Amino acid sequence: MGIPRQPTSIAESFKPNLKSRDSQLVAGTCEIVTLDRDSSQPRRTIARQTARCACKKGQIAGTTRARPACVDVRIITSRQWCEMTPCLEDEGCNLLVNQSGWTCTQPGGRVKTTTVRKQA
């Protein structure tokens, strides 16, 4: 038995093994492709993530419990982000005023803000 290989990047450590034998994602699953963190500003971390999803008909890439997931396309088109349950179980979700994203508020008061941008 050898030593298990350690992930070579943050993104790799978050990738679930959801691929079929031909490197295609299993229908209804997602994987994180890139994950970048910027902690250059005091008391603030900016994280950018790109996910690849193989969603079923009527679904689109979204976020559930702070992880990439396939969600009902209606949630995305209506911009009612909190309906996809994007926050962790103990966090509260609120829409941003302009509906460009949401906030997840932890019990201690820490707020995580997520904004959505359409990929070209």
N, C-alpha and C positions, 0 to 999 in steps of 0.2 A: 504494500500500500504506500503510495507516494503522498507528498504534502499537497493539500488542495491548492489550486491556483487562486491567487488573490485577484480581485477586479483591478483593471488597469486604469479606470477612470470612474468618476462619480456616476456618470450615466450608465456605465456597465453594471455597477453595483445595484442599480435600481431595475434592471431589465429582468422581467420574468421570463422563464423558458416556455414561451407560448408558440413556438414555431413548429410547423409540421416538418417532415423530412426534406421538403423541397424549398426551405427557407421562406415560405409564405406564412404569414400569421394565420392562426386559426380564426375562423369567422367569429366576430363578436369580441375580439381581444385587441389590446393595444400594447405598445412598448415605447419606452422613452428612448429617443434617438440622440438628442443632445440635452445637456443640463449644464448651464453656466451660472455661476454665482459671483456677484460683485459686492464685496464688503468694504469698499473704499470710503463710504460715507459713515460717519459715526452713528451708532444705534440704528442702522438701516442696512438691510441686505436686499439686493435686487437679484432675483433669480429668473432666468429665462429657460424655458424648456420647450422642446419640440417632441411631439409624439407621432408615432405612425400607428394607425388603427386599421383593422379590417372589419368594418361594421356591417351589420346585416341591413337588409332593406328597411327603410324608415328610421334608421339610426345615423348618427354622425359623431365624430370625435368630440368628447367633452371631458368633464372631470367629475369623479365620484369619490368621496372620502379622501380628497387630496391626491388622487391617482388618476392617470389617464383612463378613460372608459368610453364605451359607446353608449350614447344617450339618445333619447327620442328627439328627432329633428325639430319637432315643434318647440321644444325648450330653447333651442338655439335661435330659431327664426323669430320667436316672440321676445327674446332677450330676457327671459325670466330665469336667470342663472341659478337662483337658489333651489329651483325645482329639481335640479340634477343632483342635489345633496353634495355640493362640492367641499364642504368643510368636514373636519374630523368630528367624531361623535359628540365630544364635549364642547364644541364650538358653536356659536350662533352665526347665522348667515344673514347678511343684509345686502340689498342691491345698491350699487352706486347711483347717485341721483340721475346721472345721464344714461344709465343702464349699460355702460361700457364695461362693466365687470361687477365684482362683489367683494365684500369683506368677510373675513372669518374672525370672530372675536373669541378669544380664549377666556376661561373663567377668571384668570388673573388680570384681565384687561388688555393684554397684548393683542394688537390687531394686525392681521395679514390681509393685504389688499391685492386682488388679482384683477388685471385688466386684460381684455380680450382684443386681439388684433387679428384681422383677417389675413391669412397668408395668400399671397398672389400665386 
